[in-house]
Amino acid sequence: MATILPVQGFCLQQKWCLRYRFPDTLWSPVAVFFFFSLRYVFADGEMEARDKQVLRSLRLELGAEVLVEGLVLQYLYQEGVLTESHVQEIKAQATGLRKTMLLLDILPTRGPKAFDAFLDSLQEFPWVREKLEKAREEAMVELPAAKLINSDTKWNK
């Protein structure tokens, strides 16, 4: 089993900062490249802003209603959304809530297809999937309206 070692100060995105520090014996550009390339190999860009907003707005409900250790985790691994390192890190969490929260922290960094794969993984939780789909549809309606308001105010200045 691979040991994940702390590396301080590496921020991959605004909200997803890794706080890991390699021991002096392992510190080298090659070790850092190898560590990050294995861990983030499947991310092709970012998740859409509306999908991030949906995950953020339903975060506490998802934490209370979804158990990620079963099919959810394995499906996301199978689809390439999560790496083996992600799966191990999530499984290492002490409680189901922490596992779900860590998954919700990782998902927005895993590319534009991560949200749809997450929806597909919720076969055991159809009511949660419906809630996410409804929130996504509402966000699609609100987002264009917000863009129009912003564009109007931009031209009026």
Solvent accessible surface area in square Angstrom, and as a share of the most:
residue,aa,sasa,rsa
1,M,200,0.89
2,A,74,0.57
3,T,103,0.60
4,I,54,0.27
5,L,40,0.20
6,P,68,0.43
7,V,2,0.01
8,Q,128,0.57
9,G,61,0.58
10,F,64,0.27
11,C,80,0.48
12,L,76,0.38
13,Q,55,0.25
14,Q,171,0.76
15,K,152,0.64
16,W,25,0.09
17,C,46,0.27
18,L,7,0.04
19,R,170,0.62
20,Y,35,0.13
21,R,138,0.50
22,F,19,0.08
23,P,54,0.34
24,D,134,0.70
25,T,128,0.74
26,L,87,0.43
27,W,133,0.47
28,S,40,0.26
29,P,112,0.71
30,V,114,0.66
31,A,29,0.23
32,V,20,0.12
33,F,146,0.61
34,F,121,0.50
35,F,31,0.13
36,F,30,0.12
37,S,41,0.26
38,L,100,0.50
39,R,2,0.01
40,Y,37,0.14
41,V,92,0.53
42,F,104,0.43
43,A,34,0.26
44,D,111,0.57
45,G,51,0.49
46,E,92,0.41
47,M,5,0.02
48,E,84,0.38
49,A,74,0.58
50,R,42,0.15
51,D,0,0.00
52,K,43,0.18
53,Q,85,0.38
54,V,3,0.02
55,L,5,0.03
56,R,115,0.42
57,S,71,0.46
58,L,21,0.10
59,R,70,0.26
60,L,145,0.72
61,E,74,0.33
62,L,4,0.02
63,G,8,0.08
64,A,88,0.68
65,E,55,0.25
66,V,1,0.01
67,L,122,0.61
68,V,2,0.01
69,E,75,0.33
70,G,38,0.37
71,L,91,0.45
72,V,0,0.00
73,L,1,0.00
74,Q,82,0.36
75,Y,51,0.19
76,L,0,0.00
77,Y,95,0.36
78,Q,130,0.58
79,E,86,0.39
80,G,16,0.15
81,V,10,0.06
82,L,1,0.00
83,T,8,0.05
84,E,100,0.45
85,S,29,0.19
86,H,0,0.00
87,V,13,0.08
88,Q,52,0.23
89,E,26,0.12
90,I,0,0.00
91,K,88,0.37
92,A,75,0.58
93,Q,55,0.24
94,A,88,0.68
95,T,69,0.40
96,G,35,0.33
97,L,96,0.48
98,R,145,0.53
99,K,29,0.12
100,T,1,0.01
101,M,32,0.14
102,L,23,0.12
103,L,0,0.00
104,L,5,0.02
105,D,54,0.28
106,I,0,0.00
107,L,0,0.00
108,P,24,0.15
109,T,10,0.06
110,R,8,0.03
111,G,1,0.01
112,P,57,0.36
113,K,161,0.68
114,A,1,0.01
115,F,0,0.00
116,D,62,0.32
117,A,12,0.09
118,F,1,0.00
119,L,8,0.04
120,D,54,0.28
121,S,2,0.01
122,L,0,0.00
123,Q,123,0.55
124,E,85,0.38
125,F,18,0.08
126,P,69,0.44
127,W,129,0.45
128,V,2,0.01
129,R,78,0.29
130,E,112,0.50
131,K,72,0.31
132,L,0,0.00
133,E,57,0.25
134,K,129,0.55
135,A,22,0.17
136,R,33,0.12
137,E,104,0.47
138,E,85,0.38
139,A,16,0.12
140,M,82,0.37
141,V,113,0.65
142,E,116,0.52
143,L,72,0.36
144,P,72,0.45
145,A,50,0.38
146,A,45,0.35
147,K,129,0.55
148,L,120,0.60
149,I,109,0.56
150,N,94,0.48
151,S,39,0.25
152,D,83,0.43
153,T,67,0.39
154,K,144,0.61
155,W,205,0.72
156,N,125,0.64
157,K,208,0.88
